[in-house]
Amino acid sequence: MMVGETATATEMQNNFGRYLSIVAAGKEVIVTKNGKEVARLIPRNAAVSFLTDSLVGILRGDADLEQAKGERLREKYETTD
């Protein structure tokens, strides 16, 4: 999936139809507020694909949840002194 455009929240509000057309064409729109990404508007088929891909590892048993939990905790609390 290709990124179609980046829009501020105000631009999105004022031109919603335009951005909806971009998404309908198969591209995603990144929405920012105060310079930070706050949302992504993606085509429906991409959302289903993303959810499916995210769950496949868990359903197959490929994911080691304890290992993943440990890695996330290390990333969150590890200091870089």
C-alpha positions as CSV (number, residue, x, y, z in Angstrom):
1,M,0.0,0.0,0.0
2,M,1.3,3.4,-0.9
3,V,1.1,6.6,1.1
4,G,-1.1,8.9,-0.8
5,E,-0.7,12.1,1.2
6,T,-0.2,13.6,4.6
7,A,-2.8,16.0,5.9
8,T,-3.2,18.1,9.0
9,A,-6.3,17.5,11.1
10,T,-7.6,20.9,9.8
11,E,-7.0,20.0,6.2
12,M,-8.7,16.6,6.7
13,Q,-11.7,18.3,8.3
14,N,-12.0,20.9,5.5
15,N,-11.4,18.5,2.6
16,F,-12.6,15.1,3.8
17,G,-14.1,14.2,0.4
18,R,-10.8,14.6,-1.3
19,Y,-8.9,12.5,1.2
20,L,-11.7,9.8,1.1
21,S,-11.2,9.6,-2.6
22,I,-7.5,9.0,-2.1
23,V,-8.2,6.2,0.2
24,A,-10.8,4.8,-2.1
25,A,-8.1,4.7,-4.8
26,G,-6.1,2.3,-2.6
27,K,-3.7,4.7,-0.9
28,E,-3.4,5.7,2.7
29,V,-3.6,9.2,4.2
30,I,-1.5,10.1,7.3
31,V,-3.2,12.6,9.5
32,T,-1.1,14.9,11.7
33,K,-1.9,17.3,14.5
34,N,0.6,19.8,15.8
35,G,3.3,18.1,13.6
36,K,2.8,14.6,15.0
37,E,1.1,11.6,13.3
38,V,-2.1,10.9,15.1
39,A,-3.9,8.6,12.6
40,R,-3.8,6.8,9.3
41,L,-6.8,6.4,7.0
42,I,-6.3,3.2,5.1
43,P,-8.4,1.3,2.5
44,R,-10.7,-1.4,4.0
45,N,-9.0,-4.3,2.3
46,A,-5.7,-3.1,3.8
47,A,-7.2,-3.0,7.3
48,V,-8.4,-6.6,7.0
49,S,-5.0,-7.7,5.6
50,F,-3.2,-5.9,8.5
51,L,-5.4,-7.5,11.1
52,T,-5.0,-11.0,9.6
53,D,-1.2,-10.7,9.3
54,S,-1.0,-9.5,12.9
55,L,-3.0,-12.5,14.2
56,V,-1.4,-15.2,12.0
57,G,1.7,-15.6,14.2
58,I,-0.4,-15.9,17.3
59,L,-2.8,-18.4,15.9
60,R,-0.1,-20.6,14.4
61,G,1.8,-20.6,17.7
62,D,4.8,-18.9,16.1
63,A,4.8,-16.1,18.6
64,D,6.5,-16.6,22.0
65,L,4.5,-14.2,24.0
66,E,6.8,-14.2,27.1
67,Q,9.8,-13.4,24.9
68,A,7.9,-10.6,23.2
69,K,6.7,-9.2,26.5
70,G,10.3,-9.3,27.8
71,E,11.6,-7.5,24.7
72,R,9.0,-4.7,25.0
73,L,9.7,-4.2,28.7
74,R,13.4,-4.0,28.0
75,E,12.8,-1.4,25.2
76,K,10.5,0.6,27.4
77,Y,12.6,0.7,30.6
78,E,16.2,0.3,29.2
79,T,18.3,3.4,29.8
80,T,20.9,4.8,27.5
81,D,23.3,6.4,29.9
